[in-house]
Amino acid sequence: MRCPICRRSVDSSPANKFRPFCSERCQLVDLGTWAGEEYRIEGQTRHDDRGHPDDLKRERLIPNDPKKNRLLH
């Protein structure tokens, strides 16, 4: 198995407390990526039950951003 962050080989035994990552560093890099909302899961847009869908705050893509899926709120 390979670390999803650095691609190094990972010890997949229960002795590796950072599984599926190779180290605490890679685990924290992944957490920071989630916290920074850089990962996206495709799906349908959910609408707030309390208001009309047109009243919801719109998100827009950051122009000329190398990570095309990053959004500004």
QUIDA-V914321 format. One record per helix or strand of 3 or more residues. SS is the DSSP state (@ for helix, = for strand). FROM is the first residue (numbers start at 0). TO is the last residue. Records with the same first field share a line. If there is no record, write none. Layout:
SS->FROM-TO ; FROM-TO
This chain:
@->23-34 ; 52-54
